[in-house]
């Protein structure tokens, strides 16, 4: 469950701070937000900003292309490329929440909407047949690339980093097409791109937990 303070911090990100150069640099160094706040950012945007995670998609398309460039580098060892996916900066939402904690966890209507997640649930259900199939093999048993968290903690997948690079480039292209159409009510590849992007960076625990398919972290 999101607290009132978390929702306020995430709304600040959505409403402009994500475009501040210093903030954008921190997000790039940290590979986005922590797993909890990455998914909560999308849920906050979907519930409170019109039903489509447009800003979230812009941010994670940029990060997907950066990750693909890192993994595509010609270097001595593949493990060096993989280690570059470790965050080098903390989650700005975590830090903002700590700084604002004195406001207290008082509930309000916006926080209640985020925690109800009616629009988020509908968006996930509409595209579930696609993103479940393309999910991380270790998170949800899908056939997609291993998520960044498992990529960092486990052995290199068959085909190595180069194969993952191709998958990330393709996903970034789908995410761009999704942004151009804002929302495809029929589901399909473009409409599931934001779910797949967040799944790759932050792990698939949120949709897994939401649909009772397993998962691990508190959402």
C-alpha positions in Angstrom: 0.0 0.0 0.0 1.2 3.5 -0.9 1.4 6.1 1.8 0.1 9.7 1.4 3.7 10.9 1.4 4.8 8.5 -1.3 2.0 9.5 -3.6 2.9 13.2 -3.1 6.6 12.5 -3.9 5.6 10.5 -7.0 3.2 13.1 -8.2 6.1 15.6 -7.9 8.2 13.4 -10.2 5.3 13.1 -12.7 4.5 16.8 -12.6 7.8 18.0 -13.7 10.8 17.1 -11.5 11.6 14.2 -13.9 12.6 16.8 -16.5 15.0 18.6 -14.2 18.5 17.8 -15.5 19.9 16.8 -12.0 16.9 14.5 -11.3 17.1 12.9 -14.8 20.8 12.2 -14.2 20.0 10.6 -10.9 17.4 8.5 -12.5 19.8 7.3 -15.2 22.5 6.5 -12.6 20.0 4.6 -10.5 18.4 2.8 -13.5 15.1 4.4 -12.6 13.4 4.1 -9.2 13.7 1.2 -6.8 11.4 -1.8 -7.6 8.6 -0.6 -5.2 8.5 3.0 -6.5 8.9 2.1 -10.1 5.6 0.2 -10.1 4.0 2.8 -7.8 5.0 5.6 -10.2 3.1 3.9 -13.0 0.1 3.1 -10.7 0.0 6.8 -9.5 0.1 8.1 -13.0 -2.5 5.7 -14.3 -4.9 6.4 -11.4 -4.4 10.1 -11.1 -3.2 11.4 -14.5 -5.6 10.2 -17.1 -5.3 6.4 -17.3 -2.1 5.9 -19.3 1.5 6.0 -17.9 2.9 8.4 -20.4 5.6 10.0 -18.3 6.6 6.6 -16.9 6.9 5.3 -20.5 9.1 8.3 -21.5 11.5 7.7 -18.6 11.8 3.9 -19.1 12.1 4.1 -22.9 15.2 6.3 -22.3 16.5 3.8 -19.7 15.9 0.8 -22.0 18.0 2.4 -24.8 20.8 3.3 -22.3 20.8 -0.3 -21.0 20.9 -1.7 -24.6 23.9 0.5 -25.3 25.7 -0.6 -22.2 25.1 -4.3 -22.9 26.1 -3.9 -26.6 29.5 -2.5 -25.8 32.6 -4.4 -27.1 34.5 -4.9 -23.9 36.8 -7.6 -22.5 34.2 -9.4 -20.4 30.5 -9.8 -20.6 30.3 -9.6 -16.8 31.7 -6.0 -16.9 28.7 -5.1 -19.1 26.3 -6.7 -16.7 27.9 -5.1 -13.6 27.2 -1.7 -15.2 23.5 -2.3 -14.6 24.0 -2.0 -10.9 22.5 1.3 -9.7 25.0 4.0 -8.8 22.5 6.3 -7.2 19.7 5.8 -4.6 16.0 5.9 -5.4 14.9 9.6 -5.4 11.4 8.5 -4.3 12.8 6.7 -1.2 14.8 9.8 -0.4 11.9 12.2 -0.9 9.7 10.0 1.2 12.2 10.1 4.1 12.6 13.8 3.9 8.8 14.3 3.9 8.0 11.7 6.5 7.0 14.4 9.0 3.8 15.0 7.0 2.6 11.7 8.4 0.7 8.8 6.7 -2.7 10.6 6.7 -4.9 9.1 4.0 -6.6 11.3 1.4 -8.8 10.6 -1.7 -5.9 10.5 -4.1 -3.9 8.0 -2.0 -7.1 5.8 -1.7 -7.4 5.8 -5.5 -3.8 4.8 -6.0 -4.2 2.0 -3.5 -7.4 0.8 -5.0 -5.7 0.6 -8.4 -8.8 0.0 -10.4 -7.4 1.5 -13.6 -4.1 -0.2 -13.1 -5.7 -3.5 -12.7 -7.8 -3.0 -15.8 -4.7 -2.1 -17.8 -2.8 -5.1 -16.6 -5.7 -7.5 -17.3 -6.2 -6.1 -20.8 -2.6 -7.0 -21.7 -1.9 -10.0 -19.5 -1.8 -12.6 -22.3 1.1 -10.6 -23.8 3.2 -9.6 -20.8 2.9 -13.0 -19.1 4.3 -14.7 -22.1 7.1 -12.2 -22.3 7.9 -12.0 -18.6 11.2 -13.0 -17.0 11.7 -16.8 -16.9 12.7 -16.7 -13.3 10.0 -14.3 -12.1 7.0 -15.6 -13.9 8.2 -18.5 -16.1 7.9 -16.4 -19.3 10.0 -16.6 -22.4 11.3 -13.0 -22.3 14.8 -11.9 -21.3 15.7 -12.3 -17.6 14.9 -9.2 -15.7 17.7 -6.8 -14.7 17.6 -8.1 -11.1 18.0 -11.7 -12.1 20.4 -10.8 -14.8 22.7 -9.3 -12.2 22.3 -12.1 -9.7 22.5 -15.1 -11.9 24.6 -16.7 -14.7 24.5 -15.0 -18.1 21.6 -16.3 -20.1 22.0 -18.4 -23.3 23.2 -16.0 -26.0 24.7 -13.7 -23.4 24.3 -9.9 -23.1 24.0 -9.4 -26.8 20.8 -11.3 -27.0 19.3 -9.3 -24.2 20.4 -6.1 -26.0 18.2 -7.0 -29.0 15.2 -7.7 -26.8 15.7 -4.3 -25.0 16.0 -2.4 -28.3 12.8 -4.1 -29.6 11.0 -3.3 -26.4 12.1 0.4 -26.5 10.6 0.6 -30.0 7.3 -0.9 -28.8 7.3 1.6 -25.9 7.7 4.5 -28.3 4.8 3.3 -30.4 2.8 2.9 -27.2 3.5 6.5 -26.2 2.3 7.7 -29.6 -1.0 6.0 -29.3 -1.3 6.7 -25.5 -3.6 3.7 -25.0 -4.7 0.8 -27.2 -7.9 -0.5 -25.7 -7.6 -3.8 -27.6 -4.4 -4.7 -25.8 -1.6 -6.2 -27.8 2.2 -5.6 -28.0 2.2 -1.8 -27.7 -0.2 -1.6 -24.8 1.9 -4.2 -22.8 5.2 -2.4 -23.4 5.2 -0.3 -20.2 4.5 -3.5 -18.1 7.4 -5.3 -19.8 9.7 -2.3 -19.4 9.0 -2.0 -15.7 9.2 -5.8 -15.3 12.7 -5.8 -16.8 14.0 -3.0 -14.6 12.2 -3.6 -11.4 11.3 -7.3 -11.5 7.8 -8.8 -12.0 6.7 -9.0 -8.4 4.0 -6.3 -8.7 1.9 -7.9 -11.5 2.7 -11.3 -10.0 1.4 -10.3 -6.6 -1.6 -8.4 -8.0 -2.8 -11.5 -10.0 -1.9 -14.0 -7.3 0.8 -15.7 -9.5 3.6 -15.5 -6.9 5.9 -12.5 -6.3 7.6 -11.2 -3.3 7.7 -7.5 -2.3 5.1 -5.4 -0.6 3.2 -3.3 -3.1 
